[in-house]
Amino acid sequence: MSAVTPVLTERRESTLLITIDRPAVKNALDLAVAEGIAAALDVLDADPELKVGVLTGAGGNFSSGMDLKAFAAGQKPVIEGRGLAGFAEAPPMKPVIAAVEGYALAGGFEVALACDLIVASREAVFGLPEVRRGLLAAGGGLVRLPRVLPPRVAAEIILTGEFVTAERMEAHGVVSRLTAPGEAVDGALELAAKIGANAPLAVAGARRMLQLAPDLDEAALWDEMRELNAMVGSSEDALEGARAFAEKRQPQWKGR
């Protein structure tokens, strides 16, 4: 395991496990954490052997949000052009799964929302309590939460600042999977392995359509779909997928 203080990275086959390692402060986000996450995601994108990232926190919590002591001293956990935690405004090219235990609050919840999928312990707690501190959930919470929740549910969470259970988030589709306490990372790694086994170009194209879907009308989405399908469908991997099926073997993807 290699450390990019205070962020740890560990390769698990085709998955890069990224751990925020500030358990004494419930993995509060400071500039060093933002820089560490950004560096880890650069590794994820640059290494063709890595297919998926899993982001989690050490010590039983995902993240309690922005380090308010650092903020009071004039520091923000933001990187220019990349946003909160080094990726909220500019996610990597490859999928990232949040593995949430304990608290995912304020900026911590915003970081989880920036991920493609969220796997959470049944005892995990989510919330955007910024309004209780005279702040806005400006790291993505006010942008993403209204897109993934019914309007009045999002309004309740945002305007009250109250905490929300993992079960409620799973019921509304924000959390992809629930696990037993202590098993969120294992659940996320299992999901990452399933994604990582698929053709990289096809995963990238499908993910691109998922990103575009909330913002474009149907006609524009079809235009994008045709362009992506022409690229993916003519790739070496598309032919390999058909051959592997016919030959009853596992495909050997090349990412081209």
GIJOZI-V308161 format. One record per residue. N is the residue number from 1. RES is the residue in one letter. PSI is psi as a letter, one per 40 degrees, with the letter a starting at -180 (999 if undefined). OMEGA is omega in whole degrees, -180 to 180 (none if undefined). D_FIRST is the distance of its C-alpha to the first C-alpha in whole Angstrom. Layout:
# GIJOZI-V308161
n->(N;N)
res->(RES;RES)
psi->(PSI;PSI)
omega->(OMEGA;OMEGA)
d_first->(D_FIRST;D_FIRST)
This chain:
# GIJOZI-V308161
n->(1;2;3;4;5;6;7;8;9;10;11;12;13;14;15;16;17;18;19;20;21;22;23;24;25;26;27;28;29;30;31;32;33;34;35;36;37;38;39;40;41;42;43;44;45;46;47;48;49;50;51;52;53;54;55;56;57;58;59;60;61;62;63;64;65;66;67;68;69;70;71;72;73;74;75;76;77;78;79;80;81;82;83;84;85;86;87;88;89;90;91;92;93;94;95;96;97;98;99;100;101;102;103;104;105;106;107;108;109;110;111;112;113;114;115;116;117;118;119;120;121;122;123;124;125;126;127;128;129;130;131;132;133;134;135;136;137;138;139;140;141;142;143;144;145;146;147;148;149;150;151;152;153;154;155;156;157;158;159;160;161;162;163;164;165;166;167;168;169;170;171;172;173;174;175;176;177;178;179;180;181;182;183;184;185;186;187;188;189;190;191;192;193;194;195;196;197;198;199;200;201;202;203;204;205;206;207;208;209;210;211;212;213;214;215;216;217;218;219;220;221;222;223;224;225;226;227;228;229;230;231;232;233;234;235;236;237;238;239;240;241;242;243;244;245;246;247;248;249;250;251;252;253;254;255;256)
res->(M;S;A;V;T;P;V;L;T;E;R;R;E;S;T;L;L;I;T;I;D;R;P;A;V;K;N;A;L;D;L;A;V;A;E;G;I;A;A;A;L;D;V;L;D;A;D;P;E;L;K;V;G;V;L;T;G;A;G;G;N;F;S;S;G;M;D;L;K;A;F;A;A;G;Q;K;P;V;I;E;G;R;G;L;A;G;F;A;E;A;P;P;M;K;P;V;I;A;A;V;E;G;Y;A;L;A;G;G;F;E;V;A;L;A;C;D;L;I;V;A;S;R;E;A;V;F;G;L;P;E;V;R;R;G;L;L;A;A;G;G;G;L;V;R;L;P;R;V;L;P;P;R;V;A;A;E;I;I;L;T;G;E;F;V;T;A;E;R;M;E;A;H;G;V;V;S;R;L;T;A;P;G;E;A;V;D;G;A;L;E;L;A;A;K;I;G;A;N;A;P;L;A;V;A;G;A;R;R;M;L;Q;L;A;P;D;L;D;E;A;A;L;W;D;E;M;R;E;L;N;A;M;V;G;S;S;E;D;A;L;E;G;A;R;A;F;A;E;K;R;Q;P;Q;W;K;G;R)
psi->(h;i;h;g;h;f;h;i;i;h;h;g;b;e;h;h;h;h;h;h;g;f;d;d;f;f;f;i;h;a;d;d;d;d;d;d;d;d;d;d;d;d;d;d;d;d;h;e;e;h;d;i;i;h;h;a;i;i;e;e;i;c;h;e;a;h;h;d;d;d;d;d;e;e;i;i;f;h;h;h;e;e;a;h;e;e;e;d;e;g;i;i;d;i;i;h;h;h;h;h;i;b;h;g;i;b;d;d;d;d;d;d;d;e;i;d;i;h;h;i;i;d;e;i;h;i;i;g;e;d;d;e;e;f;i;i;g;e;e;e;d;e;d;d;d;e;d;e;i;i;d;d;d;d;d;d;d;d;d;d;e;i;i;i;i;d;d;d;d;d;d;e;e;d;h;d;i;i;i;i;h;e;e;d;d;d;d;d;d;d;d;d;d;d;d;d;e;i;h;d;d;d;d;d;d;d;d;d;d;d;d;d;d;e;e;i;i;d;d;d;d;d;d;d;d;d;d;d;d;d;d;d;d;e;i;d;d;d;d;d;d;d;d;d;d;d;e;f;i;h;i;g;i;e;f;999)
omega->(180;-176;167;-167;-8;179;179;175;179;178;175;-174;-177;-178;173;177;-177;-174;172;-169;173;-173;-178;178;178;176;176;-175;171;-176;180;176;179;180;180;178;179;179;180;-180;173;177;179;-178;-173;-174;-179;179;179;-175;-173;173;171;-178;-179;179;-180;170;174;175;175;174;178;178;-177;176;-174;177;177;179;179;178;176;-179;177;180;-173;175;-178;179;-178;175;-178;178;175;177;-176;180;-178;180;-179;-180;-178;-178;176;178;174;175;-168;167;174;-174;166;-170;176;179;176;176;179;176;178;179;179;179;-179;-178;177;171;-173;169;178;180;179;-178;-179;176;175;-176;-176;-177;178;180;179;-176;171;174;-171;179;178;-179;-179;178;-171;-174;178;179;-176;180;170;-173;-175;174;177;-180;180;-178;-176;-173;178;-175;-177;179;-176;-178;176;180;179;179;178;180;179;175;177;175;-177;-178;173;178;171;178;180;-175;-178;180;179;179;179;178;177;179;179;180;178;177;-178;179;-177;-178;-176;-179;179;177;-179;180;178;179;178;178;177;179;-177;-171;-178;-170;-174;175;-173;-179;179;178;177;177;178;-179;-180;-180;179;-178;177;-180;-177;-176;-180;-176;174;-179;178;178;178;179;179;180;-179;178;-179;-177;178;179;177;179;177;-174;177;-180;176;none)
d_first->(0;4;7;10;12;13;11;7;6;5;8;10;13;15;13;11;10;10;11;13;13;16;17;20;22;21;19;22;21;22;22;18;17;19;18;14;15;17;15;13;16;17;14;15;19;18;17;19;17;15;18;17;15;15;15;15;15;14;17;19;20;19;21;24;25;26;25;29;29;27;30;33;32;32;28;27;24;25;25;28;29;25;26;25;21;21;22;25;28;26;23;22;23;21;21;19;19;19;18;20;21;23;25;24;27;29;26;23;26;26;23;23;26;25;23;24;24;24;23;24;24;28;28;26;28;29;31;32;34;34;38;38;37;39;36;36;33;33;29;30;31;35;35;32;34;37;36;35;37;41;42;44;40;38;41;41;37;37;41;40;37;37;34;33;32;30;33;35;32;32;35;36;33;31;28;28;27;27;25;25;24;20;20;19;16;17;20;18;16;20;21;19;19;23;23;21;23;26;27;25;29;30;27;28;31;31;29;31;34;33;32;36;37;38;39;42;45;45;47;44;42;44;44;40;40;42;40;37;38;40;37;35;38;39;35;34;32;35;37;34;34;38;38;35;37;40;39;37;33;30;30;28;27;27;27;30)
